[in-house]
Amino acid sequence: MMVIGEVVQTERGSYVRCAPDSGVVASDRDLLTLLECSYELEANRILLTAVQLHPDFFDLSTGLAGSLFVKLTNYRVQTAIVADLFAIKSQRFQELIRESNRRGQIRYFNTVAEAEAWLLG
């Protein structure tokens, strides 16, 4: 299903998140549609939750996470991903999380509140 975003406006700024009934990001096409939406809404920040990401995202062998990272980086979109980080058993994915959180443009968080604080900080 195609992913459509909506703007969240706060006193500190705005960001795009997937609409509640939008489906999941399961392909490059889905991400590009979300990126188009963020540009149309004039927001270069995106918040994604694990529910909005296809399970293949968390399996590095599928290439979905890598493909999404390249596009988000190339388009310079600040992205927060919220997931139960302790539930991710893959050591390689844990390494990806640590490395990503060091770089700054795409970061992982355990809660929406933490993700929002970083996006709008």
Secondary structure, DSSP 4 states (H G I P E B T S, - for coil): ----EEEEEETTEEEEEE-TTS--B-SHHHHHHHHHHHHHTT--EEEEEGGGB-GGGG-GGGSHHHHHHHHHHHTT-EEEEE--GGG---HHHHHHHHHHHHHSSEEEESSHHHHHHHHH-
